[in-house]
Amino acid sequence: MTHATADLQRQLYRSMARIRQIEERIAELYAEQQMRCPCHFSIGQEAVVAGACAALGATDLLFGTYRSHGIYLARGGSLPALIAELYGKQTGCTHGRGGSMQLVAPEVGLLCTSAIVGGTIPMAVGAALSAQLRATGQVAIAVFGDGATEEGVFHESANFASLKHLPVVLLCENNFYACYSHQRNRQPADNIADRAAAYAIPGHRIDGNDVLAVFEATHEAVQRARHGGGPSLIECRTYRWRGHVGPEDDTSLGYRSVQEVEEWKSRDPVARYGEQLL
């Protein structure tokens, strides 16, 4: 039984397809060297942000990573303001000062994306504490990568959020790579979701290329948090198609194989969900 109505299911597809088309166009234009900021593309990972953002209420608060375009667009940020920001214009969402990695859209509840790995996790926990103290009914969500789970602030934030029973969702976008290092070379066990048990909170591992699975897991966690159930940790397993930074194919660097990339491309979340809807 899904909580996604027929209209919402179509909206999820539109959100993913829109993010894909916009990022592919940005990648084409990036070669002109008029965008003078580093860009981190989320092509291949669209289901995570589309599904998670669809589960949020209008007043809920979102904090994201430097792989930010999809987060910004899925939450309802202005496309003209995004493009202007990439070109360093005053009309950009951070007046041309933030570039691709530091996007804000407080009018739709996106308070910050940040280049600091794990840096927005305590921001989300602080926002959840504020919401709890003010009894606003808001939920805060932090979207972060697998590398952020190696930062001390992830553990401190999860511990504090559980201790105070805060309305916050910790959503890990696990694409298996921190820059050019695979998770297996950085973490002794493939157990991000299981780490929730150390803080006495629910932990879930889901297919991050299944937009409905992401939506349902986030919806459940958000509703739990909103009604006093406290924080949750969700690990969404997905994959970026392009390089860590920039639009290029980086398989020539040798840290991952063409075969691995092609295998993940065969699980394309946009095409897969489009076929499911048809």
N, C-alpha and C positions, 0 to 999 in steps of 0.2 A: 504494500500500500504506500504510494508516494504522496507527499504533501504538495507536490508540484502540479498545479492545474494545467490544463492544455495550453492556456495562454502563457503561463510561466515557462512551460517546456519550450515553446517557440521563442520566448524571450531569451532563454539560456542559449539556444543555438545562435540567435542573432547577436548576442553579446560576444560569444566566442568568434564567430565569423567576422564581426566588425573589428575586434582586436587584431585578428590575423591579417586582415586586409590593410589596416592602418599601419601596423608594424612592418609589413612587407614593403609598403610605399615609403615609409621612413628609411628603411634599409636601402632602397634604391636612391633616394635623395642624399643619403649620408655620404655617398661617394663624391658628391660635389664639393665637400669640405666647407660648406657654409654653416653647418652645425658644429660648433667648436667645443662641444661637451662630449664626454664619453657616454655612449648609449649601450645599455644592457638589454637585449631583446628577450622576450618571453615566448617567442614562437615555438609552439609545441607544448606549452604549459598553460594554455588559455583556460582549460576546464577548471583549474584550481580557483582562480580569481573570479571567474564568471559564476561558478557554483556558490562560492563562499559569500560574495557580495549580494547575491540574490536572496540569501537567507537572513540578511540584516534588516532591521527596521529603519525607518527614515531618520531617526535621531541617534542611532547607534554610531559608535566611533571606531574608525579604522586607522591602523598604522601599518606601513608597509616597508618593503625593501627597496634597494636601488634598482632592482629589475622591475621598474615602476609603471611603465606605460599601461600595462594591462590592468593593474590595480586601480589606477586613476580612471581609466575609461569604464571599467566594470562598475565602479561606484557612482558614475554619472558626472565625472569631471568634464569640463568644456574642451572639446576637440580643438577649436581655434586657440584657446589658451595654452593647451599642451604644445601645439606646433610652434606657437610664438615663443614659448619657453625654450624649446630646443634650438631656436635661432637666436636666443639671447635678447629678445625684444621686451620692452617695457610692458607690453600687453600680455606677456606670459603670466602663468598662474603664480609664479614667485618673482614677477617683474624682471625676468631675465637673469636673475642672480643665482638661481638654484640649478638650472640645467636639468638634464634628464633624471638625475638621481634624487633630487630634492623637490618633489612635487607636493603641492598642497591644494586642497579644495574643501575648506571648512564648511562651505555652503551645502555640501552633500555628505559631510561627516568624515572626510579623509583629512585627518589633521597633519599627517606627516609621512613622507617616505624619506629614507635616509641612506647615505652611503656607509654609515657605520654598521658593521656586522653585529646584529643583535641589539643595536642601539634603540630600536623602537619597542622592544619587548617591555622594558620597565616603564616606558611612556604609557603603553596600553594598560599596564597594571596600575599606574598612578591615576589614569583616567577612570578606571574601574573603581578605585578607592573613592575618588571624588563623587562618582555617580552613586555609590553606596551611601556615602555620608549625606548627600543631598537628596537621596531617595527619589532620583529621577526616573528610575526604571530602565536606564540605558545599559547597554552591554558594550564592552570594548573588545576589539579583536586585533591581535598582532599576527601579521603574516611575515614569516622569516624562512631562511634557507636552512639546509642541513648543517652548514658550517656554523650557524649561530648557536646550535645546541652544544658546541664545544666551548662556548664562552661562559665565564662564570656568572654573568648577569642573567643568563637563561635560567640557571638553577636557583639563583637568589630570587628571581621574580616568581618562578613556579612555587617555591617554598612560601614566600610571603603571600601570594595570591591564595594558596590553599589555607594557610593559617588564618587569614582574614575572611575567607569564604567570599572572594571577590567575583563580581560578574564579568569575567574575562575569558576569552577563548584564545588559546595558543595554537596557531595553525602553521605547521611546518611544511613548506613547499620543498620536498626532498627530491632534487634532481640528480643526486648522487655525487655531484662535483662541487668542491670549493675551489674556484678558479680552475686549476688543472689537476687537482688531486682527488682521486676517487675516495668515496667514503670508507672503503675497506682499508685504505692506507692511512686513515686518520682516526678511525674509531675501532676499538677492539671487538665490538659486536654490532650487528645490524639490528638495533633494538630501540630506536628513538621513541616509538609509541609506548614501549614497555617502561620507559623511565618515569612515566606519570605515576606509576605505583609507588615510587619512592616518596612522592608528595601526597599520596592518598587522594588522587584525582583520577577521573576516567581517562584512559588513553586508547585511541583508535588508529589503526593503520588501514588506509583505503587506497583504492586505485585512483590516483590523481588525474588520470586521463578519462575518467568517467564522470561527466559533469553532474549527473543526477546523484551519484554516490557522494560527491563532494557537497552538493546542496543538502542532501538528507542528513549527513553527518554534522554539518555546520548548523543546520536548522535545529537539530536535537540539542546540540551544545549551547546554542544561543538561548533557546527556550528554557533549558535547564538553568543557565546562569541568570536569566531574567526573573525566574521564580525562586531565587534563593538557593539554588543547588550548587553554586560555586563554579570554579574554573574547570576547563577540560583541555586536553592536548589531542590534536588531530595531526597525524602524519599522512600527507598526500604524496604518493610516489609518482613522479612524473619525469620529464626529460626535456632539456633545451636542445633545439636542433642546431642553433648557430653557436658561434664562439662565446666564451665567457663574457667578453666585451667586444662590441662591434658586430657588424652584420655578416662577417666572413665565415666560411666553412673552415674550421681550424683542425681538421683531422690530420693535416700534414705535420702538426706539432708532435704527434705520436702518443699523446696521453690517452686517446681513445681511438677505436678503429672505425673505418667506414661501415663495416658490417654492423657494429653496435648502433651507430646512428641510423642506418637504414632499418634495422629491426624496430627501433622506437618510432620511426616515421610511419611504419606499417600500422602503428597503433594511434594514428593521428586522431586526437580528440574531436576535432571539428568534423572531419569526414565520417568518423565512427558514429557520432551522435546524429548527424544528418541522415545517415542510413537507418538508424534506429527510429527516428521520427517518421520517415517515409514508410 
